[in-house]
Amino acid sequence: MLSFIARRLALLIPTFFGITLLTFALIRLIPGDPVEVMMGERRVDPELHAQAMERLGLNKPLYQQYFDYIGQLASGNLGESLRTRTSVWNEFTTLFPATLELAFGALIFAGTFGLLAGMIAALKRGSLFDHGVMGISLTGYSMPIFWWGLILIMLFSVNLGWTPVSGRLDLLYDVPPVTGFMLIDTLLSEEEGAFLDALRHLILPAIVLGTIPLAVIARMTRSAMLEVLREDYVRTARAKGLSPTRVVVVHALRNALIPVITVFGLQVGTLLAGAVLTETIFAWPGIGKWLIESIGARDYPVVQNGILLVACLVILVNFTVDILYGLINPRIRHQR
Amino acid sequence: MTTKASLSTTASEPTLYYPSPLREFWTAFSRNKGALAGFLYMLVLAFCALFAPWVAPFDPSEQFRDNLLTPPAWLEGGTTQFLLGTDEVGRDMLSRLIHGARLSLLIGLASVVFSLIPGILLGLLAGFSPTRLGPPIMRMMDVMLALPSLLLAVAIVAILGPGLINTIFAIAIVSLPSYVRLTRAAVMTELNRDYVTASRIAGAGTLRLMFISVLPNCMAPLIVQATLSFSSAILDAAALGFLGLGVQPPTPEWGTMLASARDYIERAWWVVSLPGLAILLSVLAINLMGDGLRDALDPRLKNAA
C-alpha cells in the first residue's frame, strides 16, 4: 500500500510544476503591456511604469522570472490582491469555507438522492420509475445550471417567497465567524433562528450545484448496481435465503459503490466549476465569485494564484480518491 | 472496421448476408427512440440556424420601442406579431433565439473541429511513441485536466479577452485532453493487433500505419466523444456568455441573452426562461443522439455510463 501511495505521489510532482508553468504563463500571455492592462489606463507615466515592472519582476529574463515565481511559492508567498492589498492566501482562506459548505451541501443532496434513485431504478429495471429516473437524470445532465438557478429563484424565492434570493445569512443576524462554515457558526452563536436562516440560504444553491452530480451519480449507481446484481455471489446470497434487503444493501451495494466513489471524486472538478456559476447567481461569497470578480477587475495576482490554488485542490482530491480506490479495490493497488 | 468488412467481402457472398455498414448503423441508431428524437430536433435547429435570416420573422436587433417586454402570444397582452414576446428593448424573442441557434451551433462545431484534429494528432503521436513523445504529452494533458473545464476556459478568456473567436478557442483548448487520451488509449490497443504487425511487415511506413491502418479503427469512441463535447461546448459557451466573458451583447447568444434578462426576473419570465430552455433542449437533444451513437457504434460501452 505504501509503495502504491508513493508511486501516486511521484506522479503529482510533474503535474504540479506543469500547473505552475500554466499560471506563470497566464499573466505573461496577456496581449499588450501588462502594466497598462493592470492599471487600466493607456500611456502610464514612464517612471511609474518602470516601478511597476520592477515590482512585478517583469523586467528580468523569463527563466529568471519563473524561478523567482517558484521561489515565491515555495516560501508560501502567493502575492497580494491589487484591489484590496490583502494577501491572496488570506482572501482564499476566508472565502474557501463558504465554497466548501456549498459543495458539501450539494454533494449530500446529490449523493443521497442519486444513490437512492439509482438503486431503486436498478432494482425495478424497465419500470416506469426506471424510465423516469433515466429521463430526469439525462435532463439534469444537460442542464445549464445558471439558468436552472434563475428558474428556481423565480419559482421559490420570488413567487412563493420560501427561500431568500441571495447571500448566506440575513442581515438581521450578527454571527461572529469562528469556523467560516455558516451552519456551524450560527449554531455556536446561539442567536435565535440564525441556524434555520442559514439553512434556508443554503438549500437552493446546494440544489442547483448538486443537479449535475445528482444526474451522474444516479446513472452511475444504476448501471453499477445492474452489473453487480448479475454476479454469482449475489445469486449465492439469495440462494442462502438472505432477505432481499440484506442482499441489496450489504452484498450488492458495497461493490456497486466502487465506481460510484470514483465518480464522486471526479465530480469535485464539476462542483468547483459549477460553484463559479452558482455563486455568481446567488451572490454567495465563495472562491468562484471571487475569481470571476477578480477577472473582471483585472486583478491578475488573484486570478493567477487563485487558479493555482483551485488546481492544487482538484489534484489533491483526485489523489485522495485514487488512494481510497486502492484501499477498496485491491486489484488497482497491485497494478503496475 | 473497414479492414474487417473488406476481409468478409472476399470470404463469402457479401451483399446477400451483410447490410452496408451505414445501413447497419442506421438500423441500430433508429431503434433508439430518444436518439431519433434528438436527431430530428437537431435537424430542425440546424435548418433554422442555416436559414436564420429567412426563418426569423424580424431582424434580431430591430427594436420595437412601443412593445417593450410584450408577453408571448398565448398570454394576456401578447400579440401574434411577436409569438414568443419581446425583451426589455422591444426585440423579438423568437428572432433572437433563432439567430442564437446559429451562434451556438457555430461555436459547438468550430470548437469540436479545432480540438478534434490536434487531439487526434497528439494522441497518435503519444500512442506511437510511448517512451519519448508519449509521457510529456500525457503529463501536459494531466495538467489541463487538473483545472475544471469552465474555469480553464474562463482563465483563457480572461487572458485573451471576451468575444466569439476567443470563446471558440478557449473551449477547443479545454476539450483537447479527452481526445488525446481517447486516441492514445485506442491506438495502444490497436497496435497489439495482428493486422498492424501484418502491415508493418508488408512495409507500411509510420504515417501510413497511423492514418490508414490504425486511425479508422479508433474512430468509434472519438465520434461519440465529439458529440458529447459538442453539447458541453454549447453549455460552456452559454456559461461564458452568462458570466459576461463570452460573445458580447447585443449579439443574440443564448447565454448572453440570459445575463441581460436577469434584471427582469420578477416581471417577465419569458425573457429569462426561453433562452435557457433553448440551451437545455439543444444540449439534451445532442446528448440523446450521443447515447444512440454510442450504442450503435460501440456496443461494448452500452452499460458503461
Boltz contact constraints between the chains, C-beta under 6 A:
constraints:
  - contact:
      token1: [A, 14]
      token2: [B, 139]
      max_distance: 6.0
  - contact:
      token1: [A, 15]
      token2: [B, 142]
      max_distance: 6.0
  - contact:
      token1: [A, 15]
      token2: [B, 143]
      max_distance: 6.0
  - contact:
      token1: [A, 18]
      token2: [B, 143]
      max_distance: 6.0
  - contact:
      token1: [A, 19]
      token2: [B, 143]
      max_distance: 6.0
  - contact:
      token1: [A, 19]
      token2: [B, 146]
      max_distance: 6.0
  - contact:
      token1: [A, 29]
      token2: [B, 159]
      max_distance: 6.0
  - contact:
      token1: [A, 30]
      token2: [B, 159]
      max_distance: 6.0
  - contact:
      token1: [A, 142]
      token2: [B, 283]
      max_distance: 6.0
  - contact:
      token1: [A, 142]
      token2: [B, 284]
      max_distance: 6.0
  - contact:
      token1: [A, 142]
      token2: [B, 287]
      max_distance: 6.0
  - contact:
      token1: [A, 144]
      token2: [B, 235]
      max_distance: 6.0
  - contact:
      token1: [A, 144]
      token2: [B, 238]
      max_distance: 6.0
  - contact:
      token1: [A, 144]
      token2: [B, 276]
      max_distance: 6.0
  - contact:
      token1: [A, 144]
      token2: [B, 279]
      max_distance: 6.0
  - contact:
      token1: [A, 146]
      token2: [B, 242]
      max_distance: 6.0
  - contact:
      token1: [A, 147]
      token2: [B, 258]
      max_distance: 6.0
  - contact:
      token1: [A, 147]
      token2: [B, 276]
      max_distance: 6.0
  - contact:
      token1: [A, 150]
      token2: [B, 272]
      max_distance: 6.0
  - contact:
      token1: [A, 154]
      token2: [B, 265]
      max_distance: 6.0
  - contact:
      token1: [A, 158]
      token2: [B, 266]
      max_distance: 6.0
  - contact:
      token1: [A, 223]
      token2: [B, 303]
      max_distance: 6.0
  - contact:
      token1: [A, 269]
      token2: [B, 148]
      max_distance: 6.0
  - contact:
      token1: [A, 272]
      token2: [B, 148]
      max_distance: 6.0
  - contact:
      token1: [A, 273]
      token2: [B, 148]
      max_distance: 6.0
  - contact:
      token1: [A, 273]
      token2: [B, 150]
      max_distance: 6.0
  - contact:
      token1: [A, 273]
      token2: [B, 151]
      max_distance: 6.0
  - contact:
      token1: [A, 277]
      token2: [B, 239]
      max_distance: 6.0
  - contact:
      token1: [A, 292]
      token2: [B, 243]
      max_distance: 6.0
  - contact:
      token1: [A, 295]
      token2: [B, 158]
      max_distance: 6.0
  - contact:
      token1: [A, 307]
      token2: [B, 155]
      max_distance: 6.0
  - contact:
      token1: [A, 311]
      token2: [B, 146]
      max_distance: 6.0
  - contact:
      token1: [A, 311]
      token2: [B, 147]
      max_distance: 6.0
  - contact:
      token1: [A, 314]
      token2: [B, 146]
      max_distance: 6.0
  - contact:
      token1: [A, 315]
      token2: [B, 146]
      max_distance: 6.0
